Amino acid sequence: MKAVWLAFGAIFIAELGDKTQLAILALTGRGYSAWAVFLGSMLAFAVLTGIAVLIGDWVQARIPTETISKIAGASFVTIGVLMWFGKI
């Protein structure tokens, strides 16, 4: 259960106010059914999350967790620096 709440909290905070929410807001604002937009977005999130979990499980079985953490950290720093200088 701890993993469920940890995943929920991390994803909730990471996705709060992102472009996906704005796209969903725009679709609903255009008059599409709120339930249809909700269902479509939840299906998309479920598929994307499933893919991420499968890839994460595959990577974790082959690469040590410490290495994965270092690669992820370096990737975020690199993206941040590129964004800072307007390259992204």
C-alpha positions as CSV (number, residue, x, y, z in Angstrom):
1,M,0.0,0.0,0.0
2,K,3.0,2.3,0.6
3,A,4.0,2.0,-3.0
4,V,0.5,3.0,-4.1
5,W,0.5,6.2,-2.0
6,L,4.1,7.0,-3.0
7,A,3.2,6.6,-6.7
8,F,0.0,8.6,-6.3
9,G,1.8,11.5,-4.5
10,A,4.7,11.6,-6.9
11,I,2.5,11.6,-10.1
12,F,0.0,14.0,-8.6
13,I,2.6,16.6,-7.8
14,A,4.6,16.0,-11.0
15,E,1.5,16.3,-13.3
16,L,-0.2,19.2,-11.4
17,G,-0.8,22.0,-13.9
18,D,1.0,20.4,-16.8
19,K,0.1,20.6,-20.5
20,T,-2.0,17.4,-20.3
21,Q,-4.3,19.1,-17.9
22,L,-4.6,22.1,-20.1
23,A,-5.4,19.9,-23.1
24,I,-8.1,18.2,-21.1
25,L,-9.5,21.5,-19.9
26,A,-9.5,22.7,-23.6
27,L,-11.4,19.6,-24.8
28,T,-14.0,20.0,-22.1
29,G,-14.2,23.7,-22.7
30,R,-15.0,23.1,-26.4
31,G,-18.2,21.4,-25.5
32,Y,-17.1,17.7,-25.5
33,S,-18.8,15.6,-22.9
34,A,-16.9,15.8,-19.6
35,W,-17.4,12.1,-19.1
36,A,-16.1,11.2,-22.6
37,V,-13.0,13.4,-22.1
38,F,-12.5,11.9,-18.6
39,L,-12.8,8.3,-20.0
40,G,-10.5,9.0,-22.9
41,S,-7.8,10.7,-20.8
42,M,-7.9,7.9,-18.2
43,L,-7.5,5.3,-20.9
44,A,-4.5,7.2,-22.3
45,F,-3.0,7.5,-18.9
46,A,-3.5,3.8,-18.2
47,V,-1.9,2.7,-21.4
48,L,1.1,5.1,-20.9
49,T,1.5,4.1,-17.3
50,G,1.4,0.4,-18.3
51,I,4.1,1.0,-20.9
52,A,6.2,2.8,-18.3
53,V,5.8,0.1,-15.7
54,L,6.8,-2.6,-18.2
55,I,9.8,-0.7,-19.4
56,G,10.8,0.2,-15.8
57,D,10.5,-3.5,-14.8
58,W,12.6,-4.6,-17.7
59,V,15.3,-1.9,-17.1
60,Q,15.4,-2.6,-13.3
61,A,16.0,-6.3,-13.9
62,R,19.1,-5.4,-16.0
63,I,20.6,-2.2,-14.5
64,P,21.3,-1.5,-10.8
65,T,18.9,0.9,-9.1
66,E,21.8,3.3,-8.2
67,T,22.8,3.6,-11.9
68,I,19.2,4.2,-12.9
69,S,18.9,7.0,-10.3
70,K,22.2,8.6,-11.5
71,I,21.1,8.5,-15.2
72,A,17.7,10.0,-14.3
73,G,19.3,12.7,-12.2
74,A,21.8,13.6,-15.0
75,S,18.9,13.6,-17.5
76,F,16.9,16.1,-15.5
77,V,19.9,18.3,-14.9
78,T,20.7,18.2,-18.6
79,I,17.2,19.1,-19.7
80,G,17.1,21.9,-17.1
81,V,20.4,23.4,-18.4
82,L,19.2,23.2,-22.0
83,M,15.9,24.8,-21.1
84,W,17.8,27.6,-19.2
85,F,19.8,28.4,-22.3
86,G,16.7,28.2,-24.6
87,K,17.9,25.1,-26.5
88,I,14.6,23.2,-25.8
